Amino acid sequence: MARPRIVVVGAGFAGLNALRRMERRIPKDAAELVLITPNDYMLYQPLLPQVASGLLTPQSIAVSLHRLLRRTKMVPGAAIGVDTKSRTVVARKISGETTYVPYDRLVLVPGSNTRVFDIPGLIQHGRGNKNLAEAVYLRDHVLAQLELANASDDPQEREERCTFLVVGGGYTGVETAASLELLCEEACKRYPRLRESISWHLIDIAPRLMPELGESLGDAAMNLLRQRGVQVSLGVSVKEATEDKVTLTDDRVLPCRTLIWTAGTSPSPLMEATGLATNKGKLVVGADLAVPGSPEILAAGDSAAVPDLSKDEEGALCPPTAQHAMRQGHLLADNVIASLLGQPLQEYRHKDLGLLVDLSGRDAVARPLGKEITGLPALGITRAYHLYALPSGPGRARVATNWAIRALLGGEVSRLGFLNRKIDTLVDPEETSQYLDQDQVRQQVEMARGAV
Ligand SMILES: Cc1cc2nc3c(=O)[nH]c(=O)nc-3n(C[C@H](O)[C@H](O)[C@H](O)COP(=O)(O)OP(=O)(O)OC[C@H]3O[C@@H](n4cnc5c(N)ncnc54)[C@H](O)[C@@H]3O)c2cc1C
């Protein structure tokens, strides 16, 4: 008899943990494991702000799946649809070809995307910090603004390039603002005349920063940011963005060429595309992580509406955090095995262990197990936790080495050249098409003269 095929979509916190456990617990000849994934690494997202600031190299938080998964067959691409009737996933390979992957059990864990709103100019001018390309882009962009400001004698342009806005007062926005502000401080050693011009703004429509940290730690984080010169405004959002300014909902206008958008996440569109029931875009599952009425499909993590049994509130859902996704990954494996064996499934129950927020430099705030900690002890706990949670030895070694290099030798503030440019041909990266022939040069110089 053919082995049952278990197909997992997504290799993030939930997917990787599920697969590693299934590889350990399911004998080789008992089931086939297939992973559909656009990347051959698991991204340790909580350290993305440190890649954006250049404290960590991108490789150090991209944990190789080839190292961690021994017998899972990988389909390099993205799932773009699911036919639940024929039990088939439609996937688009990274080559662009479409492929069809039948399943006996399906585990949907594609995570979330940056949540956007219908704000004029947001899509065109905002930039997120949700993947490696965006983190590396942000660093290059911020450093490019400083270089261009330093090279300009136009006070208006200098103000626009030296004003940075981060939208979103959750941990992503707070850590991104804190780490990039520190990058600017380092860069100012090279551009001392910009020191007075640089301004960082962090805004959120909510009345507090990181409400999940509790009032006093949220305030502590805000005070630390303000001491470092970050202007924090609460109860405010963006009304409109253009290339060189952002208008806020309180009608302030910031001359600004950097809008970093970290105002929440929305579940992967794949969940709506399944045609199964969703709750605000998240796939509806029971506390056992199985889809009601389609028990061969299980889901978890940021893209599933997993009931939070640790809370008394009716309808409470687990928040979209790595902490939950990792643990749900383990239960996904156990419940897939139970369902293949015809055994009852277990329910997910986990009490939040708290939050750790690295504010860069020597600052951090943490609430492990309900205890409030700030400063160096919080930084120590935060970094120790990341080293423990990173799923591979080489990843841990790279991260620890990067931290040590920074502490001993300081940081680098050079751009890597990954500005937002599409690479469509072999010659694009070298920009061989940017040079002007003689006629074009003359024409442009004439035009410029005419404009003066
Ligand atoms: C900057 C930042 C900081 C964070 N800090 C913290 C923190 O301090 N603490 C904390 O608990 N949480 C933190 N989080 C949240 C945490 O990273 C997420 O909650 C967690 O990654 C969710 O796990 P997941 O497995 O559901 O999804 P993910 O880890 O996002 O994994 C989903 C995977 O699915 C893949 N995928 C997407 N679409 C498809 C598709 N169509 N087909 C196949 N594969 C697909 C993706 O490439 C990805 O590999 C942070 C997030 C960010 C962005």
The ligand as an SDF file (V2000), in Angstrom:
LIG
                    3D

 53 58  0  0  0  0  0  0  0  0999 V2000
   10.4320   42.1160   12.6640 C   0  0  0  0  0  0  0  0  0  0  0  0
    9.6710   41.0690   13.4320 C   0  0  0  0  0  0  0  0  0  0  0  0
    9.9570   40.8840   14.7850 C   0  0  0  0  0  0  0  0  0  0  0  0
    9.2700   39.8920   15.5070 C   0  0  0  0  0  0  0  0  0  0  0  0
    9.5770   39.7090   16.8290 N   0  0  0  0  0  0  0  0  0  0  0  0
    8.9520   38.7400   17.5350 C   0  0  0  0  0  0  0  0  0  0  0  0
    9.2820   38.4960   18.8950 C   0  0  0  0  0  0  0  0  0  0  0  0
   10.1390   39.1800   19.4590 O   0  0  0  0  0  0  0  0  0  0  0  0
    8.6220   37.5020   19.5410 N   0  0  0  0  0  0  0  0  0  0  0  0
    7.6820   36.7170   18.9330 C   0  0  0  0  0  0  0  0  0  0  0  0
    7.1290   35.7960   19.5690 O   0  0  0  0  0  0  0  0  0  0  0  0
    7.3170   36.9290   17.6580 N   0  0  0  0  0  0  0  0  0  0  0  0
    7.9320   37.9200   16.9300 C   0  0  0  0  0  0  0  0  0  0  0  0
    7.5970   38.1460   15.6230 N   0  0  0  0  0  0  0  0  0  0  0  0
    6.4610   37.3910   15.0380 C   0  0  0  0  0  0  0  0  0  0  0  0
    6.8960   36.0090   14.5930 C   0  0  0  0  0  0  0  0  0  0  0  0
    8.0250   36.0730   13.7700 O   0  0  0  0  0  0  0  0  0  0  0  0
    5.7100   35.3570   13.8690 C   0  0  0  0  0  0  0  0  0  0  0  0
    4.6020   35.3270   14.7250 O   0  0  0  0  0  0  0  0  0  0  0  0
    6.0840   33.9390   13.4380 C   0  0  0  0  0  0  0  0  0  0  0  0
    7.1000   33.9780   12.4740 O   0  0  0  0  0  0  0  0  0  0  0  0
    4.8560   33.2050   12.8770 C   0  0  0  0  0  0  0  0  0  0  0  0
    5.2350   31.8980   12.5550 O   0  0  0  0  0  0  0  0  0  0  0  0
    4.5300   31.1380   11.3330 P   0  0  0  0  0  0  0  0  0  0  0  0
    5.1550   29.7920   11.2920 O   0  0  0  0  0  0  0  0  0  0  0  0
    3.0540   31.2370   11.4540 O   0  0  0  0  0  0  0  0  0  0  0  0
    4.9170   31.9770   10.0580 O   0  0  0  0  0  0  0  0  0  0  0  0
    6.3540   32.3420    9.4980 P   0  0  0  0  0  0  0  0  0  0  0  0
    7.4220   32.1340   10.4960 O   0  0  0  0  0  0  0  0  0  0  0  0
    6.2000   33.6950    8.8870 O   0  0  0  0  0  0  0  0  0  0  0  0
    6.5720   31.2700    8.3470 O   0  0  0  0  0  0  0  0  0  0  0  0
    5.7510   31.1830    7.2240 C   0  0  0  0  0  0  0  0  0  0  0  0
    6.5520   30.5580    6.1130 C   0  0  0  0  0  0  0  0  0  0  0  0
    5.6710   30.2610    5.0340 O   0  0  0  0  0  0  0  0  0  0  0  0
    6.2590   30.6720    3.8160 C   0  0  0  0  0  0  0  0  0  0  0  0
    5.1780   30.9480    2.8760 N   0  0  0  0  0  0  0  0  0  0  0  0
    4.4290   32.0680    2.7600 C   0  0  0  0  0  0  0  0  0  0  0  0
    3.5160   31.9370    1.7960 N   0  0  0  0  0  0  0  0  0  0  0  0
    3.6840   30.6900    1.2930 C   0  0  0  0  0  0  0  0  0  0  0  0
    3.0390   29.9750    0.2590 C   0  0  0  0  0  0  0  0  0  0  0  0
    2.0330   30.5020   -0.4390 N   0  0  0  0  0  0  0  0  0  0  0  0
    3.4740   28.7330   -0.0270 N   0  0  0  0  0  0  0  0  0  0  0  0
    4.4940   28.1680    0.6740 C   0  0  0  0  0  0  0  0  0  0  0  0
    5.1450   28.8130    1.6640 N   0  0  0  0  0  0  0  0  0  0  0  0
    4.7280   30.0580    1.9770 C   0  0  0  0  0  0  0  0  0  0  0  0
    7.0910   31.8840    4.1880 C   0  0  0  0  0  0  0  0  0  0  0  0
    8.1210   32.0940    3.2430 O   0  0  0  0  0  0  0  0  0  0  0  0
    7.6180   31.4730    5.5510 C   0  0  0  0  0  0  0  0  0  0  0  0
    8.8220   30.7500    5.4200 O   0  0  0  0  0  0  0  0  0  0  0  0
    8.2660   39.1190   14.8810 C   0  0  0  0  0  0  0  0  0  0  0  0
    7.9830   39.3240   13.5130 C   0  0  0  0  0  0  0  0  0  0  0  0
    8.6850   40.2810   12.7950 C   0  0  0  0  0  0  0  0  0  0  0  0
    8.3740   40.4860   11.3350 C   0  0  0  0  0  0  0  0  0  0  0  0
  1  2  1  0
  2  3  1  0
  2 52  2  0
  3  4  2  0
  4  5  1  0
  4 50  1  0
  5  6  2  0
  6  7  1  0
  6 13  1  0
  7  8  2  0
  7  9  1  0
  9 10  1  0
 10 11  2  0
 10 12  1  0
 12 13  2  0
 13 14  1  0
 14 15  1  0
 14 50  1  0
 15 16  1  0
 16 17  1  0
 16 18  1  0
 18 19  1  0
 18 20  1  0
 20 21  1  0
 20 22  1  0
 22 23  1  0
 23 24  1  0
 24 25  2  0
 24 26  1  0
 24 27  1  0
 27 28  1  0
 28 29  2  0
 28 30  1  0
 28 31  1  0
 31 32  1  0
 32 33  1  0
 33 34  1  0
 33 48  1  0
 34 35  1  0
 35 36  1  0
 35 46  1  0
 36 37  1  0
 36 45  1  0
 37 38  2  0
 38 39  1  0
 39 40  1  0
 39 45  2  0
 40 41  1  0
 40 42  2  0
 42 43  1  0
 43 44  2  0
 44 45  1  0
 46 47  1  0
 46 48  1  0
 48 49  1  0
 50 51  2  0
 51 52  1  0
 52 53  1  0
M  END
$$$$
